[in-house]
Amino acid sequence: MLSKVAERLYWTARHLERVESTARLVSVYDSLLFDLPNDLDISWYNLVTLNSADDLFAERYKNRDERNVVKFLLADDTNPSSMLSALKMVRENVRTTRDVLPQESWEMVNELYIFANENIQQGINRSARHEFLNKMVKGCQQINGLLMGTMCRDASWQFLRLGRNLERADMMTRLLDAGAAAQIQGEAETHVLISQIVWGNVLRSSSAELSYRRTMRSAVHESDVAEFLLEDPYFPRSLHFCLSSMLSAIKDLPNNAKAKTALQKASKVHFELDESKRLGVEFREYLNQQQLNLNDMHQMFNETWFAIIQRGSE
């Protein structure tokens, strides 16, 4: 497979996952702020920090209010990680790789792209936000379902798996970081209530409530939620599952020795959870290190499989 095609497939999956994750994140955060006690001041701007986009936001907006943050995350074309920017990249990559993707995938991506651009104001305004974002999530799930149900498990599929699971793992670390940050900001006397609300919404953002209850068989508790979303080998959005899926994908790809070693090393890094302690600074430092590890993996994937053309032209 040409390295350029492989790279486009990889980024198709990453950006499609980013569209869905951003829609989920904004929708669930909206619910979280509604559920929290009125005397708690947890800002929408946390979502900008969560996406490591503080400098870019500051260039565009003076006020860190709800409308500006939501517009920045969903619709701002100067933000390469906004939902519309990511969807635009999905559309372009699918358009240029139609010979290796199901024909219907182009039609479905194009329909979702048109719907999103025609109705984006619904996402920015509060009144129809949840309905609009739910449609975006379902649209992404339909596209992923089509790819999963119709593609041969060849190199094309493995690069899609690689991109999807790297993006998913990165978002999981950021969601857990957001949960820990929100809880740290909470008042000590309402700690239990805040914990249940915050971590319940973290589970909801990943559609993990049912799987969590079936696996952990306990009420929502911060350390149990963190353990489940980090370590569960069967839940498809847990960090463990994503790393295992990437490892499985690269086994069928050439020149995989370095990437395989890096993934195996990352899979062995764990955080010692203690039910008697809050998830504080040390937990957030661990998550930050995992984000750096994931970025290193992306760089390694790029050097291993996507930079062949550039090296060949030098």
Summary of the structure (lengths in Angstrom):
residues: 314
radius of gyration: 19.5
end to end distance: 20.5
largest distance: 62.9
contacts: 1020
relative contact order: 0.12
helix: 74%
strand: 0%
